[in-house]
């Protein structure tokens, strides 16, 4: 989650920089659109890493759900069916109660 937050900040900075360059006429609209597409793909990859993460215990499960909820509220997004299933998975726990690494 920390990496995703850091990536979000880098993404925001990259978009701001490209917006400024486009406004100054330094880049074409096509180059600008291509760069934004690349940024969006990077963002999606980061989000999918969070969605695909399998919590190792109750604490990590709660952190994942909290982070996903905060992200969705901030982005005004929704979950796909696959993302919903991932969010509702129970943590991996061994029969003796220890978390699986």
N, C-alpha and C positions, 0 to 999 in steps of 0.2 A: 504494500500500500504506500509506503514511503517513496518507493521508486516511481509509482504512478503519480503521486502528488508532485514530485520533482519534475517528472515528464510533462505534467500539466503546466507548470510554470515555464518550462522551456518552450512549450508549444505556444503559450500566450505571448512570450517574447518574440518568437519567430514570426508569428502572425502580425504583431505590431510592427516589426522591422519591415516585413514585406508590404504591409499597408503603406508605410512611409515611403518606401522605394517606389511603389506604384504611383502614389500621389505626386511624387517628385518627377515622374516620367522616366525613371531609371530602368524599369522593366515593362515588358509588354503585358497585356491582359492575359495572353496565353501562358506566358512564363509564370505569371502570378497565379493563375488557376491551377497550373500543374504543381506548383509549390504547395498550395493549399490542399490539393488532393493528397500529396505526400504526407503532409502534417496530419490530415484526417486519418490516413491509413496507420500512421504511427500511433495516434491516439486510440484507434480501434484495437490495435494489437495490445496496447497497455491495458485497456479495459478488459479484453478477453483473458489476459493473464490473471486479472483479479477474479473474473467469473470462474475460470477453470481451476483456481487454487483450491486445494482440498485441505480444509482446516485440520489440525492435528489434535484438537481438543475443543472443549466448550468455550474457553476464552477466545481462541482464534476464530471460532465460528461466530461468536458475538461481534468481534471486531470486523470480520468480513461483512456481516449483515449491516452493521452500523455504517461502515464506509460506503457500501453499495447504496444504502438509503440516502446518505448525505450527497453522494455523487448524483443520484437521480433527482433529488430535490434541486440541487444547484443547476443541473443541466436541463431540468424539466423533461427528462427522458422517461422511458418506460422499459420494462424488461420483456425480452422475447420469451417464448415458452422454454427454450433451452436455458436461458439465464435464470428463469424462475426456478427450474428444477435444480440448477446448481446452487442457488441461494438456499433452497430448502433441504439440501443434503445434510445428513448428520455427520459429525466429525468421525474420522477413522479412529477407533479405539480397539485395543487388544482385549481378549477375554478377561485378563486380570485387571483391567481398568486403566492400563497404561496407554498412552497415545502411540499411534503408529507413526514412525518417522518417514 
